[in-house]
Structure formats: structure tokens, C-alpha cells
């Protein structure tokens, strides 16, 4: 049997990984493509996380659903915000033009988010 601390640690890593994957997908979809994720795509992403949650943390569908919905709703609000979209677009444009960013350029870009 897995200890409670190990299980909690694994669930937290799963939650964070889910958040990073969802943030990447939502940012690319909302900000770069100017679209919302359709129901079919959202369901496919959710199904992926159900399987991952079961395999890595022994979570059932309801437990994964709670984590998914909380992450998805939060990130959807963030990436649908016009100022966040503007900052992300500027960041992406700079990367497209220069292919690299210095540490100070990244910090400057991220500091713009503090004003929101």
C-alpha cells in the first residue's frame, strides 16, 4: 500500500502537470488561434486525464473530474482575459521573430502580468 504522504504528493504532481498541459492548450487555442476549445476536444483532453489519473494516482473519474474542472475553469478565465491575451501575443511574437529570449526579457514579459 502507498503511504498517504506519497499519494498526496503524486496527486499534487498530477494536478500541477494537468494545469501546465491545460494552460499550454488554452493559451495556444485562445491566444494564438483566437478560438475556444470545442466540446469534442475538451472531452478528449478530459478522457486523457481520466486515464492518467487512474494510472498514476489511482483516482476515479469523479476525482479527476473535480481537479480537471477546477483547473479548466480557472485557466479559461485567465486566457480569455484580453490583457493576458495581449501579453501572450507579444511574448509569442517576440519568440517568433528572435527564436530566443534572455532571462531579463522573460522577467519583463512576466512582470506585465503583475499589473492585471
MORA-V955495 format. One record per residue. PSI is psi as a letter, one per 20 degrees, with the letter a starting at -180 (* if undefined). OMEGA is omega in degrees with one decimal (999 if undefined). Layout:
# MORA-V955495
psi=PSI omega=OMEGA
psi=PSI omega=OMEGA
This chain:
# MORA-V955495
psi=q omega=179.7
psi=p omega=178.9
psi=q omega=-178.9
psi=g omega=-179.7
psi=g omega=179.4
psi=g omega=179.2
psi=g omega=178.5
psi=h omega=177.9
psi=g omega=179.2
psi=g omega=178.4
psi=g omega=178.6
psi=g omega=176.8
psi=h omega=178.0
psi=g omega=179.9
psi=g omega=179.7
psi=g omega=177.7
psi=g omega=177.1
psi=g omega=-179.8
psi=g omega=180.0
psi=g omega=179.6
psi=g omega=179.3
psi=g omega=179.0
psi=g omega=179.0
psi=g omega=-178.8
psi=g omega=-177.2
psi=h omega=178.5
psi=g omega=-179.6
psi=h omega=-177.2
psi=g omega=-176.7
psi=g omega=-170.6
psi=g omega=-174.4
psi=h omega=-178.2
psi=i omega=-179.8
psi=k omega=-177.6
psi=r omega=170.5
psi=q omega=178.1
psi=p omega=179.4
psi=r omega=-175.1
psi=g omega=-178.1
psi=g omega=179.5
psi=g omega=177.9
psi=g omega=179.5
psi=h omega=178.2
psi=g omega=177.8
psi=g omega=178.9
psi=g omega=179.7
psi=h omega=176.1
psi=g omega=-178.7
psi=h omega=175.5
psi=g omega=-179.5
psi=g omega=179.9
psi=g omega=179.7
psi=h omega=178.2
psi=g omega=-176.6
psi=g omega=-172.5
psi=h omega=-174.7
psi=j omega=-178.0
psi=k omega=179.0
psi=q omega=175.0
psi=r omega=-174.8
psi=g omega=-179.5
psi=h omega=179.4
psi=g omega=177.7
psi=g omega=-179.9
psi=g omega=179.7
psi=g omega=179.0
psi=g omega=-178.4
psi=g omega=-177.1
psi=g omega=179.0
psi=g omega=178.0
psi=g omega=-174.9
psi=g omega=-179.1
psi=g omega=179.8
psi=g omega=-177.6
psi=h omega=176.6
psi=g omega=177.4
psi=g omega=-179.4
psi=g omega=-172.5
psi=i omega=173.7
psi=i omega=177.9
psi=p omega=-175.9
psi=h omega=-178.9
psi=h omega=176.2
psi=g omega=178.3
psi=g omega=179.1
psi=g omega=179.7
psi=g omega=179.6
psi=h omega=177.5
psi=g omega=178.0
psi=g omega=179.7
psi=g omega=-179.5
psi=g omega=179.4
psi=g omega=179.3
psi=g omega=178.6
psi=h omega=179.5
psi=g omega=-177.5
psi=h omega=-171.3
psi=i omega=179.7
psi=i omega=176.8
psi=q omega=173.2
psi=p omega=174.1
psi=r omega=178.1
psi=g omega=-178.8
psi=h omega=177.1
psi=h omega=177.5
psi=g omega=-180.0
psi=g omega=178.6
psi=g omega=179.8
psi=g omega=-179.2
psi=h omega=178.5
psi=h omega=177.4
psi=h omega=179.6
psi=h omega=-179.8
psi=h omega=-177.1
psi=i omega=-177.6
psi=* omega=999
